[in-house]
Amino acid sequence: MAATGDIDCWVLSNGGAGMLNQCIGLAEAMDVAWTDKRVAIRQPWLSLPPGLWLRPFAALGPGSSDLRPPWPDLLIASGRQTVAIAAAIRRASAGRTFTVQIQKPGIPPRHFDLVVTPQHDRLAGANVVATKGGLNRITPARLETEAARFADSVAHLPRPLIAVLVGGSSKAYRMTEASGRDLAAKLRALAEREGAGLLVTASRRTGEANAAVLREALEGLPHLWWEGIGENPYLGWLGLADAFVVTGDSVNMISEACATGKPVMVHGLPGGTPKFDRFHRLFREAGLVRPFEGLLERYAYEPLNETAEVARIVRARMAAR
């Protein structure tokens, strides 16, 4: 879990993979020793906006990590449930703990040393770093290592290999039967036209009905479907794939795919918000993604490597204090 380094670091989240991976990615990019700290927030705090948490440490319920001194040199936190806690740790340390909050916090940025949030959040300030997408753990070295580990398991599939990263319904999007069948038909058309092999991973948000539609459409085609059993091949597939099809509900999945420099085709889902619309427009205009129309797009771009740049900024600001 820990890397080498001269800085003691906590990564703070509620344990959700999307939040935790962003924190760990930044810690790894800084090459600092880090400790995994979790929050489990109880009511009424869980239902309150972070600005109304008058006694933040009292919000920690069973399952929370021990959050007491000695405070770390660096705190990297992500997610709404960590906002008030991270700000409280910064105050309790009398400002000694350099506090980085990932994602728009919902309270003024001045409560943190640095806020890292995507451009589509439209947050600005002297201590705000706006990125195109989400931070992650993707590096060329990690992709090479993971690809080598899983290469034998996909060797029977034809090239090109298309990794299909399927999310599902969320607060902003719905994966309906119609959208699932549309994705399934386009994937089958792509595989048959290109003679491609498919590497498919779905999430809990995909739903059993949509997963069944996809499975039926892929019958008879060369593909692998990760069932959630055994070692997760996700990073290995990122390294092995020649291109990606990603559902449009996840900033993190799209950002991770774009960290490879390979073609990323986005399958839109019903719904959306102005914020998500800005995100998708930014990535299209930057030449990072293209819509998925059942065709294999072939193009190149500079891999998205924002985590390393944020790490450089954090080190520089810590050194300047």
C-alpha positions, 0 to 999 in steps of 0.5 A: 500500500505504501510507496517510498517518500519523505512525506507522510500522507493520508488518503481520505474517502468513503471507500468508493472506487471512483473517489479512492482511486483518484486519491491514490493516483495522486499519492502514487504520482507524488511517490509518497508513503500513504495510509488509507483512511475511510469515513463512514458518515452517520445521520443527520450529517449524511443528509446535510451539505458540508457547510452545515457540519458544525461538529465534523468529527462527531459525524464519524460513525462505526466503520470510520478510521481513527482520525486523530493526531499526529496529523499527516504532512499531506491529506488527499481527500475526495468526495462529498462525505470527506469535505468537512472532515478534511477542512476540520483536519486542516484546522486541527493541525493549525494549517500544518497539514497540506490539504488537497480536496479532489472534486468540487467541495461545495464550500469555499476553496479557502478551506483547503490548500488546494482544490483539484476539480474538472473544468466542467465544474466551473470553479476558479480561484488562486488555489484551484487547479482545473483539470480536463478529467478525473485523476487516476492511477494510469501510467505507461509503466503500470499499463505495460506491467498489467498488460504483460500479466493478462496477455495470455488470457486474451491471446486467443482473441483476434485483433483489434482488441476493443475494451468495452467499459460499461457503466449504467444508470446514475443520477444524471443518466439512465441505461434503458432497455432501448439504449442497451439494445442500441449499444449491443447492436453497434458492438456486434456490427463493430466486431463483425465488420472489423473481425475484432475481439471484445473485452467487456466489463460491466458495473453494478449500475449496468443492471441484470436486464441490460447485461443480459441484452449485451450477453445475448448480442455477443453470443458467437462473437470472440469476446471475454466478459469479466464476471467479477470473479478473481483478479480484476483485469481492468488495468491489464485490458487498458494496456492490451486494448487497441481502442475503447468503447465507453458509456458516457455516464462516467468521467473516470472511465473516460478519463482513464481510457484517454490516459492510454492515447488510444481511440476512445468512442463514447456511447451516449446514454439518455439523460445528462446535465449541463455539467456532463454536457460541458465535459463531453464537449471539452473532450470532443473538442480536444480530440480525445474522444469520438461518438460511437456509431458502430465503427472503429475510429482510428486517430491519435492524440497525446495521452491525458496525463493530468495526475502527474502535473497535479502532483508537480503542483502539489509538491511545488506549493508544499515546498513554497510554504 
